[in-house]
Amino acid sequence: MSRTQKEYQEFVTKKIHVLKSKSYGSFVLHGKVGDQTFDIIFLTAEKENDTAIISLLSKWRKKHEMWFTAQFPITNVRTKSWFKTLLIDKPDRLLFMIRVSDKYMGHVGLNRFNFKKRTCEIDNIVRGETGYPGLMEAAIKTMMAWGTRSLGVAGFSLLTTSDNSRAIALYTKLGFVTQKKVPLVYKKTSEGGEWVSTPRYKGNILRYDVYMKKQSKLLPNRK
């Protein structure tokens, strides 16, 4: 029997909440890239006080800050606050750490569920360390397969920026296509700066928000 929108929302948020409440390492997905195996490990609430994990997340955020729309001083204190309020306490957001041979390589996540359409965004796709070509693609595929199988997700979307050509190439390879582009305007803030979405902006546009959607699988050729 198909769930109603409310029932589906309750199902997804409860499952995510239960997983976040478990001990770290109790829920792991396994994948393979070439001949190399890897794990993606669900980040749980107990890691809020893990200084090594928080420091690693800060390091990776700093490394890739040019691709984020907001720029500000990155500290472990701020990362810990983000971890608690914008990851663990957010009912429809989750994050997996990618690990190869006991070394963390980056992370992948899901966010912003549309419970009516049963879709969500792939989010926080960050390669923290180099090595193992094809790893991020394989990790995203593993996560999306789990989302479809265990959370009943019927479709995936994402948001990136027009100047992040490597990310766009990766997402295109994964079957995502551009749906629309929205101009971004850079504005100074007290802490640095921020690229603000400005749909009707007509000036010189240096950067766009790029909205992409995963193509549905093609039906088999009946001939």
Secondary structure, DSSP 8 states (H G I E B T S, - for coil): ----HHHHHHHHHHHHHHHHHS-TTSSEEEEEETTEEEEEEE--GGGGG-HHHHHHHHHHHHHTGGGSSEE----HHHHHHHIIIIIIS-TT-EEEEEEETTEEEEEEEEEEEETTTTEEEEEEEEE-S--STTHHHHHHHHHHHHHHHHH---EEEEEEETT-HHHHHHHHHTTEEEEEEEEEEEEE-SSSEEEEE-TT--S---EEEEEEEE---------
